[in-house]
């Protein structure tokens, strides 16, 4: 099978052989490109985004990973505009879609792939993947692990240290091991923060 045929098998959620020459070489290429991207820290944004576009399936404007970023293949990752990942982000990508204005805390891991449960199949390289989807305006706290097959809805906050094993709806705060909804996000969460206002105020205020 060609690399593209194996990629389609992976994205379809079918069992695939993780030990083929094509996938081993694809992972090596991802290491080379993430090394290049991580080493480009401090260089112009356009230069860094150009490296990401070689690595990822698609990437919007303003995407930024602090060092170091690691992924398995890269070509199964789509990222929207104004994405930010703090230090030591890891994405094992059998299919990852991330929306706009998403924030990832340090040491966030997204794991779409899983080894076979049967030991003989596992030793033979048997794996399967289920996609992860993260909506717009999501904040994922530090040290969160997101497991395969999970969808996180728009505007949601995932508390630090959580292990997300099932989908989380939009507009909620969720946390825990396993991660569960704690409460909805409401108007009471507004603080009145106005970044466009004069931080010193006008005279006479």
Secondary structure as GFF3:
##gff-version 3
##sequence-region A 1 205
A	DSSP	alpha_helix	3	11	.	.	.	ID=ss1
A	DSSP	beta_strand	16	17	.	.	.	ID=ss2
A	DSSP	alpha_helix	21	39	.	.	.	ID=ss3
A	DSSP	alpha_helix	45	55	.	.	.	ID=ss4
A	DSSP	beta_strand	58	59	.	.	.	ID=ss5
A	DSSP	beta_strand	64	65	.	.	.	ID=ss6
A	DSSP	beta_strand	69	71	.	.	.	ID=ss7
A	DSSP	beta_strand	77	79	.	.	.	ID=ss8
A	DSSP	beta_strand	84	85	.	.	.	ID=ss9
A	DSSP	beta_strand	89	92	.	.	.	ID=ss10
A	DSSP	beta_strand	96	98	.	.	.	ID=ss11
A	DSSP	beta_strand	103	104	.	.	.	ID=ss12
A	DSSP	beta_strand	109	111	.	.	.	ID=ss13
A	DSSP	beta_strand	113	115	.	.	.	ID=ss14
A	DSSP	alpha_helix	119	123	.	.	.	ID=ss15
A	DSSP	beta_strand	126	129	.	.	.	ID=ss16
A	DSSP	beta_strand	132	134	.	.	.	ID=ss17
A	DSSP	beta_strand	139	140	.	.	.	ID=ss18
A	DSSP	beta_strand	145	146	.	.	.	ID=ss19
A	DSSP	beta_strand	151	152	.	.	.	ID=ss20
A	DSSP	beta_strand	157	158	.	.	.	ID=ss21
A	DSSP	beta_strand	163	164	.	.	.	ID=ss22
A	DSSP	beta_strand	172	175	.	.	.	ID=ss23
A	DSSP	beta_strand	180	184	.	.	.	ID=ss24
A	DSSP	three_ten_helix	187	189	.	.	.	ID=ss25
###
